[in-house]
């Protein structure tokens, strides 16, 4: 069964059409990679799925578990299980990480009909999860992403992914700015979350990350559309030949 | 997805909820006809059965007021106030002298119940004594007897003028003389009621003392007068709250508050100001023009002002500390919010006279809608104030593009050994931040509140616990619909 279905998606940013008829199917439990050159519309795809304002869907549909997401705000999509690990996680000075994490976890738990976690139960859950991404609890006593190193920010996003237990995860160039050790930690965290129910969309420029997070299917996004899809051998081919040779769907 | 009509209902509900204290109490009042002259002053003094010297004080203040002009330097704009068009006295009608709360008009008691300020002691928040001021008079003061056992006096100003004239005479006008400014002079002439607190030597007041100010009658000004005297080595924490009905006209609240702290005494003065702010178009609302000042008269004394200002159409307010005693400490923690057409020109003055005096200023201004925020602060280090230190932190948060925030610091240093630091920041809530928080499942208002509360937390943590929660809720209600 497909968890995510994107049909003939057209997305405009400002006046500029970025995605022009994108189709994508991701069955439950699969990890798909989207690769493509700069400016192909990779980040636009992730923002359009997450429901960011300013990314206007002019045609087509995005469905999660059969339900169209288009009329929903970003918070409602998040509560239905869409998670976006940001290319550049945002600093929010003044907002302490730990209370924020608890508020977010309880917002999605409530939407799933689960009981909210009291501070004690949450702390237990948090500590267990911190271990899995090898982050120090001290970080959660600081303001959200404020003054975190690049690697800490990325791992903190993966921590949130693990805490929120989403159905569908988008990793938007999560490898950018990470050294090889940090990337391994992130990849381990992501791999630990692969389940038969959960699907993931890994957006990346490079082969590197896909050596660690091995995709079931690889798509090439170019000129606002998926131009080619294949198994993971496509990654090596792209690495060898570049994106130029992919010219038509 | 919520249907259009349902979301319109939600919005309507928010707007109506917005100012929950906006109701009018239907009660028979004795109200002076509008107008101000010497007879008005005599009438008020007579109503309160005041001693002759106090009437003289009022008359001198009135005559001085006539020579003054309304100040225009603040960054606020409003139509000219007609001081002859408002009433200077309004009091709910009572029969004779009240012996207990049971004799108070039930309608009045209900008013305070509705505002969440029950006046029956058994129903009150544990450990908080309340003086309730309704228009020009104090309705009731709770826990008086328990406080009396420790020698603490907590009563209405009017009662203090009759029962403890020597204490009033010694301090009234000693921190804010009637010549101080236009509104202080006006207040000194026509002040109605407020609280008087006296903490004897070495006594730590065992509970929070608080005054709840309520304006009810239309076309009436309220002229609060509060005086707190803390003797050597004593401590008191005081909190005031304020609300008024929603009316289309503007009403004036011109208060004077004086604090006196003697050697090693500490006064903590907190305000949660929620006067009616006017509607979204700027119609109606309270003009809050107040003079609040404390003097750290004794060595190592401390005065701390904490204010959360969410209400009023216009706020003109600079709670200040005169640090006269050596090693004395002044603090000012402020959150001021202007939404819609609200204007606030607020800040503090820290006057360092004694040696090794220290002051801290933390000001957080939040502007939304067409709100106008100005921080205005003076730090003065006098010649003899060796080793004086000040730290000022002044932050503004702008929500939306139509609001403004200004910072106007004045620093005057006459002593080379002084250390004065001033930091200022201006920030907004970015789309990136909002999207990030919402992507984690938080609703838009929750996301905004999280950021705003984070912005205010340095100030909120200075408030007594129960009131910190109240202040946070007030800010949230005041900002409903400010974004998006």
Boltz contact constraints between the chains, C-beta under 6 A:
constraints:
  - contact:
      token1: [A, 50]
      token2: [B, 439]
      max_distance: 6.0
  - contact:
      token1: [A, 52]
      token2: [B, 435]
      max_distance: 6.0
  - contact:
      token1: [A, 71]
      token2: [B, 1]
      max_distance: 6.0
  - contact:
      token1: [A, 74]
      token2: [B, 438]
      max_distance: 6.0
  - contact:
      token1: [A, 74]
      token2: [B, 439]
      max_distance: 6.0
  - contact:
      token1: [A, 75]
      token2: [B, 438]
      max_distance: 6.0
  - contact:
      token1: [A, 75]
      token2: [B, 441]
      max_distance: 6.0
  - contact:
      token1: [A, 75]
      token2: [B, 442]
      max_distance: 6.0
  - contact:
      token1: [A, 75]
      token2: [B, 443]
      max_distance: 6.0
  - contact:
      token1: [A, 78]
      token2: [B, 439]
      max_distance: 6.0
  - contact:
      token1: [A, 78]
      token2: [B, 440]
      max_distance: 6.0
  - contact:
      token1: [A, 78]
      token2: [B, 441]
      max_distance: 6.0
  - contact:
      token1: [A, 79]
      token2: [B, 441]
      max_distance: 6.0
  - contact:
      token1: [A, 84]
      token2: [B, 439]
      max_distance: 6.0
  - contact:
      token1: [A, 90]
      token2: [B, 432]
      max_distance: 6.0
  - contact:
      token1: [A, 90]
      token2: [B, 433]
      max_distance: 6.0
  - contact:
      token1: [A, 90]
      token2: [B, 436]
      max_distance: 6.0
  - contact:
      token1: [A, 92]
      token2: [B, 433]
      max_distance: 6.0
  - contact:
      token1: [A, 94]
      token2: [B, 454]
      max_distance: 6.0
  - contact:
      token1: [A, 94]
      token2: [B, 455]
      max_distance: 6.0
  - contact:
      token1: [A, 95]
      token2: [B, 450]
      max_distance: 6.0
  - contact:
      token1: [A, 95]
      token2: [B, 451]
      max_distance: 6.0
  - contact:
      token1: [A, 95]
      token2: [B, 454]
      max_distance: 6.0
  - contact:
      token1: [A, 104]
      token2: [B, 440]
      max_distance: 6.0
  - contact:
      token1: [A, 104]
      token2: [B, 441]
      max_distance: 6.0
  - contact:
      token1: [A, 107]
      token2: [B, 441]
      max_distance: 6.0
  - contact:
      token1: [A, 107]
      token2: [B, 442]
      max_distance: 6.0
  - contact:
      token1: [A, 108]
      token2: [B, 441]
      max_distance: 6.0
